[in-house]
């Protein structure tokens, strides 16, 4: 196998020490660099020509991808992306990164050749950096996807923000939208139950005894939409009040959603008659 192929197998960007440890000579590495098969983004690092630009940048700057940037790479539910977020490996080095740099001590030690933060460090950065509801969506997304678990996180020296998020997070939320909805109504002095079965189907939220909130994703059409409309009609026939909202309303027009719910609660539409 060639130097280029080996670097590619190791993620496209790796320490040159990892290549020599596999038996390649410095001459073979130099030959690969001279031929253009690999480049040196920084001393001691090698990258293939089509390597992930974010990983190349991390190698160049001596940082790791973290916080919402790494959460997005892990396909977690990120509400807002406000530019690149990285974590510094040490406090002593001057960094020139266009974005947000996180300087706190990592909960989990980073390997010398890591360019992406472990999930525990990512969640810690998120807890310190993001608004509570946005942070909770990422934490619950990580738990729901089994990237970590309560026992592993609780054993770490979490800060107050992270500890609070761990206590509140649930691994059973189907999406970040549901997390946002639940979090933004925690002050409401009425029971709110998630993923409740009614008439043979799950509803997203049941407020009180009979106020049903259904939340549509970005794509909601065809057979699924027809089935949902049928279920809504059946619920209304049985005395439930149904409010159906979507992604855009919750993310961009939350006051309108809140007004609908408060109006229904004020009229007693959440109570059994």
C-alpha positions as CSV (number, residue, x, y, z in Angstrom):
1,X,0.0,0.0,0.0
2,X,1.2,3.5,-0.8
3,X,1.8,6.4,1.6
4,X,-1.2,8.2,0.0
5,X,-3.5,5.3,0.4
6,X,-2.5,4.8,4.0
7,X,-3.1,8.4,4.9
8,X,-6.5,8.2,3.3
9,X,-7.3,5.1,5.3
10,X,-6.4,7.0,8.5
11,X,-9.0,9.7,7.7
12,X,-7.2,11.8,5.1
13,X,-5.2,13.8,7.6
14,X,-2.8,12.2,10.1
15,X,0.5,12.6,11.9
16,X,3.5,11.5,9.9
17,X,4.5,9.4,13.0
18,X,1.5,7.2,12.4
19,X,2.8,6.5,8.9
20,X,6.4,5.7,9.9
21,X,4.9,3.5,12.7
22,X,3.3,1.4,9.9
23,X,6.7,0.8,8.3
24,X,7.1,3.6,5.8
25,X,10.4,5.3,5.6
26,X,11.0,9.1,5.6
27,X,12.2,8.8,2.0
28,X,8.9,7.2,1.0
29,X,7.0,10.0,2.7
30,X,9.1,12.7,1.1
31,X,8.6,11.0,-2.3
32,X,4.8,11.0,-1.8
33,X,4.9,14.7,-0.8
34,X,7.1,15.6,-3.8
35,X,4.7,13.8,-6.2
36,X,1.7,15.8,-4.8
37,X,0.0,12.7,-3.5
38,X,0.1,14.1,0.0
39,X,0.9,17.5,1.5
40,X,2.2,18.8,4.8
41,X,-0.5,21.1,6.2
42,X,1.8,21.6,9.2
43,X,5.0,20.2,10.5
44,X,4.5,16.5,11.5
45,X,1.2,16.3,9.7
46,X,0.2,14.7,6.3
47,X,-2.9,15.2,4.3
48,X,-4.2,13.8,1.0
49,X,-5.1,16.3,-1.7
50,X,-8.9,15.9,-1.3
51,X,-8.9,15.7,2.5
52,X,-11.7,17.2,4.5
53,X,-10.9,21.0,4.6
54,X,-12.1,21.2,8.2
55,X,-9.6,18.5,9.3
56,X,-6.8,20.2,7.3
57,X,-7.6,23.5,9.0
58,X,-7.6,21.8,12.5
59,X,-4.2,20.3,11.7
60,X,-2.8,23.6,10.4
61,X,-3.9,25.5,13.5
62,X,-3.2,22.9,16.1
63,X,-6.8,22.7,17.3
64,X,-9.6,20.1,17.4
65,X,-13.1,20.5,15.9
66,X,-15.6,20.9,18.8
67,X,-18.8,22.3,20.1
68,X,-21.5,22.9,17.5
69,X,-19.1,22.3,14.6
70,X,-18.3,18.8,15.7
71,X,-21.9,18.2,16.7
72,X,-23.0,19.0,13.2
73,X,-20.4,16.7,11.8
74,X,-21.8,13.9,14.0
75,X,-25.3,14.7,12.6
76,X,-26.6,15.9,15.9
77,X,-29.5,18.3,16.0
78,X,-27.9,21.7,15.9
79,X,-30.3,24.7,16.1
80,X,-27.8,27.5,15.2
81,X,-24.5,27.5,13.4
82,X,-22.6,30.7,13.9
83,X,-19.3,29.9,12.3
84,X,-16.5,27.5,13.1
85,X,-16.1,26.3,16.7
86,X,-12.8,24.7,17.7
87,X,-11.0,23.8,21.0
88,X,-7.5,24.7,21.8
89,X,-5.1,21.9,22.7
90,X,-3.2,24.1,25.2
91,X,-3.4,27.6,26.6
92,X,0.2,28.5,25.6
93,X,-0.1,28.6,21.9
94,X,-1.3,31.7,19.9
95,X,-4.1,30.7,17.5
96,X,-5.3,32.5,14.4
97,X,-8.7,30.9,13.8
98,X,-11.6,32.7,12.3
99,X,-14.3,31.5,14.6
100,X,-14.9,30.6,18.3
101,X,-12.1,29.0,20.3
102,X,-12.9,27.0,23.4
103,X,-10.1,27.1,26.0
104,X,-11.4,25.0,28.9
105,X,-9.6,21.9,30.1
106,X,-11.1,18.8,28.3
107,X,-13.1,16.3,30.3
108,X,-11.6,13.5,28.2
109,X,-7.9,13.6,27.3
110,X,-7.4,14.2,23.6
111,X,-5.0,11.9,21.7
112,X,-2.1,13.7,20.0
113,X,-3.4,12.8,16.5
114,X,-7.1,13.6,17.2
115,X,-8.6,16.4,15.1
116,X,-12.2,15.9,16.3
117,X,-13.1,16.2,20.0
118,X,-14.6,13.2,21.8
119,X,-18.3,13.5,22.3
120,X,-17.9,14.2,26.0
121,X,-15.8,17.3,25.3
122,X,-18.2,18.4,22.5
123,X,-21.1,18.3,24.9
124,X,-19.1,20.2,27.6
125,X,-18.3,22.9,25.1
126,X,-21.9,23.1,23.9
127,X,-23.1,23.4,27.6
128,X,-20.8,26.4,28.1
129,X,-21.4,28.1,24.8
130,X,-25.0,27.6,23.6
131,X,-28.3,28.9,25.0
132,X,-30.0,26.3,27.2
133,X,-32.6,25.1,24.7
134,X,-30.1,24.9,21.8
135,X,-27.7,23.0,24.1
136,X,-30.4,20.6,25.3
137,X,-31.3,19.6,21.7
138,X,-27.7,18.6,21.1
139,X,-27.4,16.7,24.4
140,X,-30.6,14.8,23.8
141,X,-29.7,14.0,20.2
142,X,-26.4,12.5,21.4
143,X,-28.2,10.4,24.0
144,X,-30.8,9.3,21.5
145,X,-28.2,8.2,19.1
146,X,-26.3,6.3,21.8
147,X,-23.1,8.3,21.3
148,X,-22.8,8.4,25.0
149,X,-25.0,7.6,28.1
150,X,-26.0,8.9,31.5
151,X,-23.6,6.7,33.5
152,X,-20.5,7.7,31.4
153,X,-21.4,11.4,31.6
154,X,-22.3,11.5,35.3
155,X,-18.9,10.0,36.1
156,X,-17.1,13.0,34.6
157,X,-16.3,16.3,36.5
158,X,-19.1,18.2,34.7
159,X,-19.5,21.9,35.3
160,X,-22.8,23.4,36.5
161,X,-24.3,24.0,33.1
162,X,-23.4,20.5,31.9
163,X,-24.7,18.9,35.1
164,X,-28.0,20.7,34.7
165,X,-28.3,19.6,31.1
166,X,-27.6,16.0,32.1
167,X,-30.3,16.1,34.8
168,X,-32.9,17.5,32.3
169,X,-32.0,15.5,29.1
170,X,-34.1,12.7,27.9
171,X,-32.9,10.0,25.4
172,X,-36.5,9.5,24.2
173,X,-37.0,12.7,22.3
174,X,-37.5,11.9,18.6
175,X,-36.1,15.2,17.3
176,X,-34.6,18.5,18.4
177,X,-37.9,20.2,17.5
178,X,-39.6,18.2,20.2
179,X,-36.9,19.1,22.7
180,X,-37.3,22.8,21.9
181,X,-41.0,22.6,22.3
182,X,-40.8,20.9,25.7
183,X,-38.0,23.1,27.0
184,X,-39.8,26.3,26.1
185,X,-42.9,25.3,28.0
186,X,-41.4,24.0,31.2
187,X,-42.8,27.0,33.1
188,X,-46.4,26.1,32.2
189,X,-48.2,24.8,35.3
190,X,-50.0,22.0,33.4
191,X,-48.7,18.4,32.9
192,X,-47.0,17.9,29.5
193,X,-46.5,14.3,28.3
194,X,-44.4,13.4,25.3
195,X,-45.0,10.5,22.9
196,X,-48.3,9.5,24.3
197,X,-50.4,6.8,22.7
198,X,-54.0,7.9,21.7
199,X,-56.4,5.9,19.6
200,X,-53.6,3.6,18.3
201,X,-51.1,6.2,17.4
202,X,-48.5,8.3,19.2
203,X,-49.0,12.0,19.6
204,X,-46.0,14.3,20.1
205,X,-47.4,16.0,23.2
206,X,-50.4,15.8,25.3
207,X,-51.0,18.9,27.5
208,X,-53.4,18.2,30.4
209,X,-56.1,15.7,29.5
210,X,-57.0,16.5,25.9
211,X,-54.9,19.2,24.3
212,X,-52.8,17.4,21.6
213,X,-49.8,19.0,20.0
214,X,-48.6,17.5,16.7
215,X,-45.3,18.6,15.2
216,X,-44.5,18.1,11.5
217,X,-41.0,17.8,10.3
218,X,-39.5,19.6,7.3
219,X,-40.9,17.0,5.0
220,X,-44.5,16.2,5.6
221,X,-46.6,15.1,2.7
222,X,-48.1,12.1,0.9
223,X,-49.3,9.1,2.8
224,X,-48.0,10.2,6.1
225,X,-49.8,13.6,5.9
226,X,-53.0,11.8,5.0
227,X,-52.7,9.4,7.9
228,X,-52.0,12.3,10.3
229,X,-55.0,14.2,9.1
230,X,-57.2,11.1,9.6
231,X,-55.8,10.6,13.1
232,X,-56.4,14.3,13.9
233,X,-60.1,14.0,12.8
234,X,-60.5,10.9,15.0
235,X,-59.1,12.7,18.0
236,X,-61.4,15.6,17.5
237,X,-64.4,13.3,17.3
238,X,-63.4,11.9,20.7
239,X,-63.2,15.3,22.3
240,X,-59.5,16.2,22.0
241,X,-58.4,19.6,20.8
242,X,-55.5,19.3,18.2
243,X,-53.0,21.9,17.3
244,X,-50.6,20.9,14.5
245,X,-47.5,23.0,13.9
246,X,-44.3,22.6,12.0
247,X,-40.5,23.1,12.1
248,X,-40.6,26.7,10.8
249,X,-43.2,27.8,13.3
250,X,-41.3,26.4,16.3
251,X,-37.9,27.6,15.2
252,X,-38.7,31.0,13.7
253,X,-42.1,31.9,15.0
254,X,-42.3,30.5,18.5
255,X,-44.4,33.4,20.0
256,X,-47.2,32.4,17.6
257,X,-47.1,28.8,18.7
258,X,-47.0,29.8,22.3
259,X,-50.1,32.1,21.8
260,X,-52.0,29.2,20.3
261,X,-51.3,26.9,23.2
262,X,-51.9,29.5,25.9
263,X,-55.2,30.5,24.2
264,X,-56.3,26.9,24.3
265,X,-55.3,26.4,27.9
266,X,-57.0,29.7,28.9
267,X,-60.3,28.4,27.4
268,X,-59.9,25.1,29.2
269,X,-59.4,23.1,26.1
270,X,-56.8,21.0,27.8
271,X,-59.2,19.7,30.5
272,X,-61.6,16.8,30.4
273,X,-65.2,18.0,30.2
